[in-house]
Amino acid sequence: MDALVADVGLAALELDEARAWLDRAQHHPGEPLAAEVWVTDQAFDHVLLVKHRWRGWVPPGGKVEPGETPRAAAARELAEETGVRVELLPRPAATSVRSYRPDRPPTLGLSYAAIVSRDVPLGGEAGQPPHWFALDEPWESVFPEDRDHIRAHVRRLAAEYRVRGH
């Protein structure tokens, strides 16, 4: 829980009153928790997404398992869904609260970020192929607002890395 609280506090972008949700969840252990990775290439002009069976094209991610930190879950899900193993950037990209199904409670999600060469071979899970999309290329998703959040974050990363001379 400490790692979760710390990463939610560090997130560059808070959506859906996620911090308030976390405050409530601390009093009700067992609330659903998910983690994903917003992956961009080194040129900051592509994003890596996976084709989910009903959510469309989404960042690699999934459920945080008991005893697992959100950061560890995000890295694990990235490896499982794309075959990519990479160190995540220190600062989480965003935190949000989502309702994936009306018969289940909302899920707190942490979005991390990673920069990966497009030359890295992609693997993944059967039926969920990974694909590099040009940053401004449209992609279908059940949460279309994610496109703008991901694009804005990639552009911020690009500006930060150019300032630092990477």
DAGI-V834697 format. One record per run of one state. SS is the DSSP state (2 for helix, 1 for strand, 0 for the rest). FROM is the first residue (numbers start at 0). TO is the last residue. Records with the same first field share a line. If there is no record, write none. Layout:
BEGIN
SS = FROM-TO  FROM-TO
END
This chain:
BEGIN
0 = 0-0  10-11  14-16  25-31  40-44  52-54  58-58  63-68  82-92  98-105  115-128  134-139  141-143  164-165
2 = 1-9  17-24  69-81  144-163
1 = 12-13  32-39  45-51  55-57  59-62  93-97  106-114  129-133  140-140
END
